Amino acid sequence: MDESMTVNFYSFAEMAGLLSKKKYHDKASIVGVSTINVKFPRKCQGTYVATKAAMNALVTSLALELVEKNIRVNTVMP
């Protein structure tokens, strides 16, 4: 679980944090890659779906916080 969280969530959170610093943003966009399985999970995907759901929750929160800095935050969910 820790490895999945590191790959799918913590790395995205760290990158978003770095990109939202003042010297990097000028109408920037941050896009994370999630999965549609967050909405329609299948068997044996609990950990994977949980890490991507955490990313989606973070993206929603960051989008509200960073709009003031003209930074868009979204996910694509193939």
C-alpha positions in Angstrom: 0.0 0.0 0.0 2.8 2.4 0.8 4.4 1.8 -2.6 1.1 2.5 -4.4 0.5 5.6 -2.4 4.1 6.8 -3.2 3.7 6.3 -6.9 0.0 7.3 -7.3 -0.5 10.0 -4.7 2.5 11.4 -2.9 4.5 12.0 -6.1 1.6 14.0 -7.6 1.1 15.9 -4.3 4.8 16.8 -4.2 4.9 17.9 -7.9 1.7 20.0 -7.4 3.2 21.7 -4.4 6.4 22.5 -6.2 4.6 23.8 -9.3 2.3 26.1 -7.2 5.3 28.0 -5.9 5.3 31.7 -7.0 8.3 31.4 -9.4 6.7 28.7 -11.4 3.1 29.7 -11.9 1.9 32.1 -14.6 -1.5 30.8 -15.7 -0.2 27.2 -15.2 -2.1 23.9 -15.5 -1.5 20.9 -13.3 -3.0 17.6 -14.7 -3.0 14.3 -12.9 -3.8 10.9 -14.4 -6.5 9.1 -12.4 -8.8 6.3 -13.4 -12.5 5.9 -14.2 -12.4 2.9 -11.8 -12.7 5.4 -9.0 -16.3 5.8 -10.1 -16.8 2.2 -11.2 -14.4 -0.1 -9.2 -13.8 -3.7 -10.0 -12.7 -6.6 -7.9 -9.1 -6.7 -6.7 -8.4 -3.0 -7.2 -8.9 -1.7 -3.7 -5.5 -0.2 -3.1 -5.1 1.2 -6.6 -8.6 2.8 -6.6 -8.0 4.2 -3.1 -4.8 5.9 -4.2 -6.4 7.4 -7.2 -9.5 8.5 -5.2 -7.0 10.3 -2.8 -5.6 12.1 -5.8 -9.0 13.1 -7.0 -9.8 14.5 -3.6 -6.5 16.5 -3.5 -7.2 17.8 -7.1 -10.6 19.1 -6.0 -9.1 20.9 -3.0 -6.1 22.3 -5.0 -8.4 23.5 -7.8 -10.3 25.6 -5.2 -7.1 26.9 -3.5 -5.0 27.6 -6.6 -7.6 29.4 -8.7 -6.5 32.6 -7.0 -3.0 32.1 -8.5 -4.4 31.4 -12.0 -3.4 27.8 -11.8 -5.9 25.2 -13.1 -5.8 21.7 -11.6 -7.6 18.8 -13.2 -7.4 15.0 -13.7 -8.0 12.9 -16.7 -9.7 9.6 -15.9 -9.1 7.1 -18.8 
